[in-house]
Amino acid sequence: MTSYHRRRSIAETAMYRVKQLFGSHLLLRYYDAQVAEAMAMICALNKITLAGMPETVRVA
């Protein structure tokens, strides 16, 4: 798998997750507002993902 296809696959997976959690369409009408709405969704998804990740601690 090439670098392009790997990046595209990751991006498509991320968009699938966003659509499943927040709905499949944007609610706002204007482009700049839609960009801000999408960024807010991504920020929320990152926070949800971070909250679900375990804290790792090195044991000596």
C-alpha positions in Angstrom: 0.0 0.0 0.0 1.4 3.4 -1.0 1.6 6.4 1.3 -1.2 8.1 -0.6 -3.6 5.2 -0.2 -2.7 4.8 3.5 -3.4 8.5 4.2 -6.6 8.4 2.2 -7.8 5.3 4.1 -7.1 6.9 7.4 -8.9 10.1 6.4 -11.9 8.1 5.2 -12.0 6.2 8.4 -11.9 9.4 10.4 -14.7 10.9 8.4 -16.8 7.8 8.8 -16.4 8.1 12.6 -17.3 11.7 12.6 -20.4 11.1 10.6 -21.5 8.2 12.8 -21.2 10.3 16.0 -22.3 13.7 14.8 -24.6 13.1 11.8 -24.0 12.8 8.1 -24.5 16.5 7.1 -23.5 19.9 8.3 -26.3 22.1 9.7 -24.9 25.6 8.9 -25.5 27.3 5.6 -22.3 29.3 4.9 -19.0 27.8 3.9 -16.9 29.5 6.7 -19.5 28.5 9.3 -19.4 24.9 7.9 -15.7 24.8 8.2 -15.9 26.0 11.8 -18.7 23.4 12.5 -16.5 20.6 11.0 -13.5 21.7 13.1 -15.6 21.7 16.2 -16.7 18.2 15.4 -13.1 17.1 14.9 -12.0 18.8 18.2 -14.8 17.0 20.1 -13.9 13.6 18.5 -10.2 14.2 19.5 -11.3 14.9 23.1 -13.5 11.7 23.1 -10.7 9.7 21.8 -8.2 11.1 24.3 -10.6 10.4 27.2 -10.8 6.8 26.2 -7.1 6.1 25.9 -5.4 4.5 28.9 -2.6 6.3 30.6 0.6 4.3 30.3 3.3 4.3 32.9 6.7 2.7 32.6 7.3 0.2 35.3 10.9 -0.1 36.4 
